[in-house]
């Protein structure tokens, strides 16, 4: 009987990947779990091995393959943290209470530890996907309008129209929700931005968000 090891040319790529996965899964999982929140660890680990499979032709042989995987895990964990930071920055920027809203306390009251992300997320979810992406490229990924237009494959003028539409809808929805909260009206969701009352409250209460 001929014994084959993972370095043998006769071993298929799938078999070599399986050997790499089996031999390093626990170690890579431990590395990731020490660096990202528990609820995100499994997704990051899956991303590490997805990258390894897609770039398997670049994976060196043992023992360097283990170090290569650690490098991928490091990059994936760093990208997770960058994405979390971008999400937090986006929520914070969008949830700034309008200065003209009679200085009313936020949804959680004057002692609230921070803005309630619920209305922000609901407002974003209410947008059309193309409009939401335009807003995120500027506020989340911090691209210029010209750069975002290039990413989306449209003209700058078309992008700016899409961006302004998304910005105004989110701004109006948040202003209406917070105005209701300030008056003691429970807010169970973002009011429809198409209602005249919602638009009137938002325009009166909300400054420009360029």
PLY file of the C-alpha trace (Angstrom):
ply
format ascii 1.0
element vertex 210
property float x
property float y
property float z
element edge 209
property int vertex1
property int vertex2
end_header
0.00 0.00 0.00
1.29 3.46 -0.90
0.93 6.12 1.78
0.43 9.65 0.53
1.09 12.80 2.49
-0.46 16.21 2.00
2.55 17.38 -0.05
2.32 14.60 -2.61
1.39 15.78 -6.13
-1.03 12.85 -6.30
-3.15 14.38 -3.55
-5.93 16.58 -4.91
-6.36 20.22 -3.92
-9.55 19.34 -2.10
-7.75 16.69 -0.03
-4.88 19.05 0.78
-7.34 21.77 1.80
-9.21 19.30 3.99
-5.95 18.37 5.70
-5.12 22.03 6.26
-8.61 22.75 7.57
-8.64 19.76 9.93
-5.16 20.43 11.24
-5.57 24.14 11.89
-9.26 24.74 12.59
-9.01 24.68 16.39
-5.93 26.87 16.50
-7.34 29.45 14.09
-10.69 29.44 15.90
-8.94 30.12 19.20
-6.98 32.97 17.63
-10.12 34.57 16.23
-12.21 34.13 19.39
-9.61 36.05 21.36
-9.91 39.00 18.99
-13.54 39.43 17.98
-16.87 39.31 19.87
-18.23 35.79 20.46
-21.24 36.32 18.21
-18.97 37.20 15.27
-16.23 34.60 15.74
-17.80 31.80 13.67
-18.40 34.13 10.72
-14.81 35.41 10.82
-13.41 31.87 11.01
-15.55 30.88 8.04
-14.21 33.88 6.16
-10.62 32.84 6.93
-11.07 29.41 5.38
-13.07 30.80 2.48
-10.12 33.05 1.65
-7.77 30.09 2.07
-9.78 28.01 -0.40
-10.07 30.79 -2.96
-6.33 31.49 -2.76
-5.25 27.92 -2.18
-2.70 28.11 -4.98
-0.83 30.73 -2.91
-0.78 28.71 0.31
2.79 27.56 1.08
3.56 24.06 2.24
3.91 22.99 5.86
4.85 24.46 8.27
4.55 27.86 6.60
0.91 27.18 5.72
-0.01 27.56 9.39
1.60 30.99 9.58
-0.04 31.99 6.32
-3.43 31.12 7.84
-2.66 33.22 10.89
-1.95 36.13 8.58
-5.31 35.66 6.87
-7.04 35.39 10.26
-5.36 38.61 11.39
-6.58 40.43 8.29
-10.12 39.07 8.62
-10.30 40.08 12.28
-9.01 43.55 11.44
-11.59 43.91 8.68
-14.33 42.89 11.12
-13.26 45.64 13.51
-13.08 48.20 10.70
-16.57 47.24 9.58
-17.89 47.50 13.16
-16.30 50.94 13.49
-17.86 52.07 10.22
-21.28 50.86 11.37
-20.93 52.68 14.68
-19.78 55.85 12.91
-22.70 55.67 10.52
-25.21 55.18 13.35
-23.70 58.05 15.31
-23.74 60.47 12.39
-27.27 59.61 11.40
-28.60 59.65 14.93
-27.42 63.14 15.83
-30.50 64.80 17.27
-31.37 67.92 15.25
-30.20 71.06 17.05
-33.43 72.89 16.33
-35.63 70.28 18.01
-36.16 72.59 21.01
-33.20 70.90 22.74
-35.49 68.03 23.69
-33.83 64.97 25.29
-33.13 61.98 23.11
-35.25 58.81 23.07
-33.54 57.55 26.22
-33.87 60.79 28.17
-31.15 63.23 29.26
-29.17 60.51 31.03
-29.22 58.12 28.10
-25.80 56.57 27.45
-26.15 57.14 23.71
-28.54 57.39 20.78
-30.98 54.58 20.22
-29.86 52.87 16.98
-33.33 51.42 16.39
-34.79 54.40 14.48
-31.58 54.74 12.46
-31.61 51.11 11.40
-35.31 51.25 10.61
-34.80 54.38 8.52
-31.96 52.76 6.58
-33.97 49.59 6.05
-36.83 51.63 4.60
-34.66 52.94 1.77
-34.41 51.41 -1.65
-31.19 49.34 -1.89
-29.55 51.73 -4.38
-30.33 54.77 -2.22
-29.13 53.03 0.94
-25.87 52.07 -0.74
-25.29 55.67 -1.86
-25.68 56.90 1.71
-23.43 54.20 3.14
-20.63 54.81 0.65
-20.37 58.43 1.81
-21.13 58.15 5.54
-19.85 54.63 6.20
-16.97 54.15 3.75
-16.14 57.88 3.66
-15.87 58.07 -0.12
-16.24 61.31 -2.00
-19.24 61.69 -4.28
-17.00 61.18 -7.32
-15.47 58.01 -5.83
-18.86 56.63 -4.83
-20.23 57.33 -8.30
-17.34 55.36 -9.80
-18.06 52.43 -7.46
-21.73 52.43 -8.48
-20.98 52.95 -12.16
-23.03 56.12 -12.56
-22.37 59.79 -13.21
-21.63 62.15 -10.33
-24.87 64.00 -11.00
-26.89 60.79 -10.84
-25.12 59.78 -7.64
-25.72 63.13 -5.97
-29.43 62.89 -6.78
-29.56 59.41 -5.26
-27.54 60.48 -2.22
-29.64 63.56 -1.50
-32.82 61.52 -1.80
-31.55 58.93 0.70
-30.16 61.55 3.08
-33.39 63.53 3.13
-35.56 60.47 3.70
-33.46 59.26 6.63
-33.22 62.74 8.10
-36.97 63.31 7.81
-37.81 59.94 9.30
-35.49 60.44 12.28
-36.74 63.97 12.95
-40.35 62.79 12.91
-39.59 59.87 15.24
-37.73 62.05 17.73
-40.39 64.76 17.62
-42.98 62.13 18.56
-40.74 60.88 21.37
-40.24 64.40 22.72
-44.03 64.81 22.90
-44.35 61.52 24.76
-45.75 59.55 21.83
-44.33 55.98 21.80
-42.34 55.31 18.66
-42.79 51.76 17.42
-41.18 52.37 14.06
-40.13 54.99 11.58
-43.14 56.94 10.24
-43.65 56.95 6.52
-41.50 59.66 5.02
-44.11 60.39 2.42
-46.62 61.84 4.89
-46.88 65.62 4.74
-46.78 65.94 8.54
-43.59 63.95 8.72
-41.94 66.11 6.09
-43.07 69.33 7.73
-41.66 68.27 11.11
-38.41 67.07 9.57
-37.78 70.21 7.52
-38.46 72.41 10.51
-36.30 70.42 12.90
-33.37 69.10 10.93
-30.29 70.92 9.59
-28.44 69.97 6.44
-26.41 66.74 6.51
-23.82 67.18 3.76
0 1
1 2
2 3
3 4
4 5
5 6
6 7
7 8
8 9
9 10
10 11
11 12
12 13
13 14
14 15
15 16
16 17
17 18
18 19
19 20
20 21
21 22
22 23
23 24
24 25
25 26
26 27
27 28
28 29
29 30
30 31
31 32
32 33
33 34
34 35
35 36
36 37
37 38
38 39
39 40
40 41
41 42
42 43
43 44
44 45
45 46
46 47
47 48
48 49
49 50
50 51
51 52
52 53
53 54
54 55
55 56
56 57
57 58
58 59
59 60
60 61
61 62
62 63
63 64
64 65
65 66
66 67
67 68
68 69
69 70
70 71
71 72
72 73
73 74
74 75
75 76
76 77
77 78
78 79
79 80
80 81
81 82
82 83
83 84
84 85
85 86
86 87
87 88
88 89
89 90
90 91
91 92
92 93
93 94
94 95
95 96
96 97
97 98
98 99
99 100
100 101
101 102
102 103
103 104
104 105
105 106
106 107
107 108
108 109
109 110
110 111
111 112
112 113
113 114
114 115
115 116
116 117
117 118
118 119
119 120
120 121
121 122
122 123
123 124
124 125
125 126
126 127
127 128
128 129
129 130
130 131
131 132
132 133
133 134
134 135
135 136
136 137
137 138
138 139
139 140
140 141
141 142
142 143
143 144
144 145
145 146
146 147
147 148
148 149
149 150
150 151
151 152
152 153
153 154
154 155
155 156
156 157
157 158
158 159
159 160
160 161
161 162
162 163
163 164
164 165
165 166
166 167
167 168
168 169
169 170
170 171
171 172
172 173
173 174
174 175
175 176
176 177
177 178
178 179
179 180
180 181
181 182
182 183
183 184
184 185
185 186
186 187
187 188
188 189
189 190
190 191
191 192
192 193
193 194
194 195
195 196
196 197
197 198
198 199
199 200
200 201
201 202
202 203
203 204
204 205
205 206
206 207
207 208
208 209
